[in-house]
Amino acid sequence: MAEANMAYYTTRDPLGVTGDFITAPEISQMFGEMIGLWLAAMWDGAGRPADAIYVEPGPGRGTLAADALRAMARFGCTPQVHLVESSPVLIAAQRERVPAAQWHDTLATVPQDRPLLLVANEFLDALPVRQLVRAEHGWRERMVGLEGERFVAVAGDRPMDAAVPARWADAPPGTIIETCPGAAAVVAEIAGRLARQGGAALLIDYGYDQPATGSSLQAVQGHRKVDPLADPGAADLTALVDFATLAGVARAGGARHLGTMGQGAFLGAMGIAARASALARALPDRAELLAEAHQRLTAPDQMGTLFRVMGLAGADWPAGIGFDKP
Ligand code: SAH
């Protein structure tokens, strides 16, 4: 999955109508603006630290960064920009929208000595998952076979029982659990930095916030689900993000977990309805498109519920709009 996605992302811009899939920031500027408002409010509540930096892993075309930074600037929040991206094609697209940014291959080289205003949208879902399957006699890693069955439980003397959380230990044969060590490592690093450097982070993805079983691996090409093994490196591979586990990882790493909520409720709390009306008044011929985008981003049967927003913060930072009510 790691190799296929590396090949996939480094050779194309997958976003948009002519690409393979569309993300929230590409649906409407309102998405990035609401993120920018949240980050600016956090920054303001923390005493407006002048050295705070904007950090975004997996920034796609740079659309979210451009929209968020524009909204933040209206509050006097004009942070230095650090983008973490491995795709040369996407770096070129990001440079057009955020020319003053600095680029990094990994989070490791992002400055270690100042507060972070971090957002990642549809980044964690692209990181490789491992799957364990309950076989007749205990748990095994599930891997890709070269012939015959395409997904196979590793045979031989490598039981994985010790790696399975207690609640699933006695699950019936055939049960699959997924784990994403890459996402856990990224969240652990972000949490440690929030603890040491201060700051706030929003991690947004489609996923679940209660423990769950089953394979969620999927491949998308040309806006359609395709067979994940049919054409590796030419389709986007994703898995649902396990926010339950990541909240624990964030806490263990020293960050405050502000909460995890649906994207619709989060954008609602940030005032997306008022923003949609204001834009529609200013651009009457786009009113219908704006209403449609608002629906798509927030409706429970569209992106409003399946997409989750996880808020994290350093010790002395505010609770965060949307997460501030129990
Ligand atoms: N956040 C953007 C793009 C989402 S697509 C949006 O919402 O539109 C996933 C992004 O993560 C791309 O920018 C891709 O290049 C990046 N990405 C995927 N796997 C990565 C990895 N292993 N390391 C760094 N970036 C990665």
Boltz pocket constraint, residues with backbone or C-beta under 6 A from the ligand:
constraints:
  - pocket:
      binder: B
      contacts: [[A, 5], [A, 9], [A, 15], [A, 23], [A, 24], [A, 25], [A, 26], [A, 57], [A, 58], [A, 59], [A, 60], [A, 61], [A, 64], [A, 84], [A, 85], [A, 86], [A, 87], [A, 90], [A, 105], [A, 120], [A, 121], [A, 122], [A, 123], [A, 126], [A, 127]]
      max_distance: 6.0
